[in-house]
């Protein structure tokens, strides 16, 4: 299972109470106040970690609490501060406050941290209330409660290139031959059920590109049909969209109609996706029906410069690699 959205309850630690105490030693009849302050409650901190792949840790544990601060003690001993609760989340995590529905933060870089909830302040001991007119104070304060709240964690894949296509277009095969990733490849729809990110290396240019293979779209995905928004949110942060079309017209599909439907689904989901740079790639050019469909595609959509490849035979991949490098570098 791949977990890319979950609801959690977070609570920072309570501050420790201040202490009321007086010095009691032999031959010192008026020792005076010596109650220490309470320790500060622990904070809740989010930490982006590139080694964390999804939100499963928060799916199986919904409540996360930082430690409370320790109370103050006599002999002017201050309480120890509570331990922070540091939550490691994958890159691309968006945190939204359920109550206000506002985005609290987005974790986009490795080791990026964000203080989401502050711990409560510790209470004052009676020693801090001593003054010239109050030699034996009996006042002390309790620790303040820590902040708390309910949040929704949503993972949106971060990649340079997002593969967009209908089921069986060959996205997993393409990612397999281009990068170091090994997604499941099979001859039936919806082989890919979780986003997979691969790295395409360019050793001669000392450069690399990340490419995300996400579950295939169906018509009506913008209305949350099929995998719906669970797929579409993973292309929001991609720098380039790669429309992969099936030129062999498997299952009676039409690559021209497919391209128009893919564009419509993206725009219906988020109109801002229409402004993203994109590349059109026709796959399976080695199959029987491909030649006719390629010619028809070129004549109908002559304002694009599509590339035609065969991912299985690894034909045309060098040109594709070069175009991707040029667009991103």
C-alpha positions in Angstrom: 0.0 0.0 0.0 1.1 3.6 -0.7 -0.1 6.2 1.7 -0.2 9.7 0.3 -2.9 11.4 2.5 -3.8 11.0 6.2 -5.3 13.0 9.1 -3.3 13.4 12.3 -3.7 15.1 15.7 -0.6 16.9 17.0 0.0 18.3 20.5 3.0 20.2 21.9 4.1 19.6 25.5 2.7 21.4 28.5 5.1 23.6 30.5 6.1 22.3 33.9 4.6 24.0 37.0 6.7 26.4 39.1 7.6 25.3 42.7 6.9 26.9 46.0 9.7 26.0 48.4 11.6 27.6 51.3 15.2 26.8 52.4 15.2 24.6 55.5 18.6 24.2 57.0 19.9 23.9 60.5 21.0 27.2 62.0 19.4 29.2 59.1 16.0 30.2 60.5 15.1 32.5 57.6 16.4 30.7 54.6 14.1 32.4 52.1 12.3 31.1 49.0 14.1 28.7 46.7 11.4 27.2 44.4 12.6 26.7 40.9 10.9 27.4 37.5 9.1 24.7 35.5 10.6 23.5 32.2 9.3 24.5 28.8 7.1 22.0 27.0 8.5 20.2 23.9 7.7 21.5 20.4 6.3 19.6 17.4 8.7 20.0 14.5 8.3 18.6 10.9 11.4 17.5 9.1 11.7 16.8 5.4 13.6 13.5 4.8 14.4 12.3 1.3 14.7 8.7 2.7 11.0 8.6 3.7 8.8 7.5 0.7 5.2 8.0 1.9 3.0 8.9 4.9 2.6 5.4 6.3 4.0 6.3 9.7 1.2 8.8 10.2 -1.5 6.5 8.8 -0.9 3.9 11.5 -0.3 6.4 14.3 -2.7 9.3 14.3 -1.7 11.0 17.6 1.7 12.6 18.1 2.6 14.3 21.4 5.8 16.2 22.5 6.9 15.6 26.1 5.8 17.9 28.9 8.3 20.0 30.8 9.3 18.9 34.3 8.1 20.9 37.3 10.5 23.0 39.3 12.0 21.8 42.5 13.3 23.2 45.8 16.9 24.4 46.2 16.4 26.6 43.1 16.2 23.6 40.8 14.6 24.4 37.5 12.6 21.7 35.7 14.0 20.1 32.6 12.5 21.1 29.2 10.3 18.5 27.4 11.7 16.6 24.5 10.7 17.9 21.1 8.5 15.6 18.8 10.3 15.6 15.5 8.2 14.1 12.7 10.0 13.0 9.5 7.9 13.4 6.4 8.7 12.8 2.7 9.6 15.6 0.3 6.5 17.1 -1.2 4.3 16.9 1.9 1.7 19.6 2.2 0.2 20.2 5.7 -3.2 21.8 6.0 -5.0 22.9 9.1 -8.4 21.1 9.2 -10.1 23.9 11.2 -9.1 26.8 9.0 -8.5 24.8 5.8 -5.3 26.8 5.3 -2.0 25.4 4.2 0.4 25.6 7.1 3.6 24.5 5.3 5.1 22.6 2.4 8.2 20.4 2.7 10.1 20.7 -0.5 13.8 20.3 0.3 15.8 17.7 2.2 16.4 18.6 5.9 13.9 21.5 5.7 12.3 21.8 9.1 9.2 23.7 10.3 8.0 24.5 13.8 4.4 23.6 13.6 3.4 23.7 17.3 5.2 25.4 20.2 5.4 23.9 23.7 3.9 25.7 26.7 6.1 28.0 28.8 7.1 26.7 32.2 5.6 28.2 35.4 7.6 30.5 37.7 8.8 29.3 41.1 8.3 31.4 44.2 12.0 32.4 44.2 11.3 34.7 41.2 8.7 36.6 43.2 11.1 37.7 46.0 11.5 41.4 46.4 12.3 44.0 49.1 8.7 44.2 50.1 8.0 40.5 49.7 10.6 38.5 51.4 8.6 35.3 51.8 6.6 35.0 48.6 4.2 32.1 48.4 3.2 32.8 44.8 4.0 30.5 41.9 2.5 29.9 38.5 1.5 26.8 36.7 2.9 25.8 33.3 1.1 26.9 30.1 -0.5 24.2 27.9 1.1 23.5 24.6 -0.5 24.2 21.2 -2.5 21.4 19.6 -4.6 20.8 16.4 -5.8 18.5 13.7 -4.0 18.4 10.4 -4.2 16.7 7.0 -0.9 15.6 5.5 -1.0 15.3 1.7 1.9 14.0 -0.3 2.5 15.5 -3.8 5.3 14.0 -5.7 8.3 16.2 -6.5 9.9 15.4 -9.9 11.2 17.3 -12.9 9.1 15.4 -15.4 5.6 14.0 -14.8 4.5 11.1 -17.1 0.9 11.7 -18.1 -1.0 9.1 -20.1 -4.0 6.7 -20.2 -3.6 3.1 -18.9 -1.4 0.8 -21.2 0.4 3.8 -22.8 3.7 2.4 -21.7 4.7 4.8 -19.0 6.2 2.2 -16.7 8.2 0.7 -19.6 9.5 4.1 -20.5 10.6 4.9 -17.0 12.2 1.5 -16.7 14.4 1.9 -19.8 15.3 5.5 -19.2 16.1 5.5 -15.5 17.3 3.5 -12.5 13.7 2.8 -11.4 12.0 -0.6 -11.7 8.2 -0.1 -11.7 6.0 -3.1 -12.4 5.5 -3.6 -16.1 2.6 -5.7 -17.5 0.2 -5.8 -20.4 -3.0 -4.8 -18.5 -4.4 -1.4 -17.4 -3.5 0.2 -14.0 -0.3 -1.8 -13.6 1.0 1.2 -11.7 -1.0 1.9 -8.5 1.6 4.1 -6.7 3.8 6.9 -7.9 7.3 5.8 -8.9 10.2 8.3 -9.3 13.3 7.4 -11.3 16.5 9.3 -12.0 17.8 9.8 -15.5 21.5 10.4 -15.4 23.6 12.4 -17.9 27.2 11.6 -16.8 28.7 13.6 -19.7 26.9 16.7 -18.5 27.2 16.1 -14.8 23.4 16.4 -14.6 20.4 14.3 -13.6 16.6 14.5 -14.1 13.9 13.0 -12.0 10.9 11.5 -13.7 7.6 10.4 -12.0 5.4 7.6 -13.3 2.0 7.9 -11.7 -1.2 5.8 -12.1 -2.9 6.1 -15.4 -5.8 8.6 -16.0 -9.3 7.8 -17.1 -11.9 10.1 -18.4 -13.5 12.0 -15.5 -10.4 11.8 -13.3 -10.8 15.5 -12.5 -14.2 14.6 -11.0 -12.3 12.0 -8.9 -13.2 9.0 -11.0 -10.8 6.1 -11.1 -7.7 7.1 -9.1 -8.9 10.7 -9.6 -7.3 13.4 -7.4 -4.9 10.8 -5.9 -3.2 10.8 -9.3 -3.6 14.4 -10.4 -2.1 16.0 -7.3 1.2 14.2 -8.1 1.8 16.3 -11.2 1.2 19.7 -9.6 4.9 20.3 -8.8 6.4 18.7 -11.9 8.4 21.2 -14.0 7.5 19.5 -17.3 4.6 17.3 -18.3 5.3 14.5 -20.7 2.1 13.3 -22.5 2.7 9.7 -23.5 0.3 8.4 -26.2 -0.3 5.0 -27.5 0.3 5.2 -31.3 -0.8 1.5 -31.8 -4.3 2.5 -30.6 -4.5 -0.4 -28.2 -8.0 -1.3 -27.1 -9.4 0.8 -29.9 -8.2 4.1 -28.5 -7.4 7.1 -30.7 -4.2 8.9 -29.8 -5.5 12.3 -31.0 -8.6 12.0 -28.8 -6.5 10.7 -25.9 -4.3 13.8 -26.1 -7.3 16.1 -26.1 -8.9 14.3 -23.1 -5.6 14.3 -21.2 -5.3 18.1 -21.6 -8.9 18.6 -20.6 -8.6 16.5 -17.4 -5.6 18.5 -16.3 -7.2 21.8 -16.9 -10.5 20.7 -15.2 -8.5 19.7 -12.2 -6.3 22.8 -12.0 -6.3 25.5 -14.8 -2.7 26.4 -13.8 -1.5 23.1 -15.2 -2.3 24.5 -18.7 0.6 26.9 -18.3 3.2 24.2 -17.6 5.7 23.3 -20.4 4.9 19.9 -21.9 6.2 17.4 -24.4 4.2 15.1 -26.6 5.6 11.6 -27.1 4.0 8.8 -29.2 4.9 5.3 -28.0 4.8 1.9 -29.7 5.8 3.2 -33.1 7.0 -0.3 -34.0 3.5 -1.8 -34.1 1.3 -2.3 -37.1 -1.3 0.5 -36.6 1.3 3.0 -35.5 2.4 4.3 -39.0 -1.1 5.4 -40.0 -1.8 7.0 -36.6 1.6 8.8 -36.6 0.8 10.3 -40.0 -2.7 11.3 -39.0 -1.4 12.8 -35.7 1.2 14.9 -37.5 -1.3 16.2 -40.0 -4.0 17.0 -37.4 -1.8 18.5 -34.7 0.9 20.2 -36.9 1.5 23.0 -34.4 3.3 20.5 -32.0 6.7 18.9 -32.5 6.0 15.4 -31.1 8.6 12.7 -30.7 7.9 9.1 -31.7 9.5 6.2 -29.9 9.4 2.5 -29.1 10.1 2.1 -25.4 10.2 -1.7 -25.7 12.8 -1.6 -28.5 14.5 1.5 -26.9 14.2 3.2 -30.3 14.2 7.0 -30.2 15.2 7.3 -26.6 18.4 9.2 -27.3 16.4 12.0 -28.9 14.0 12.0 -26.0 16.8 12.2 -23.5 18.3 15.2 -25.4 15.0 17.1 -25.6 14.4 16.6 -21.9 17.9 17.8 -21.0 17.5 20.9 -23.2 14.1 21.8 -21.7 15.2 21.4 -18.1 18.8 22.6 -18.2 
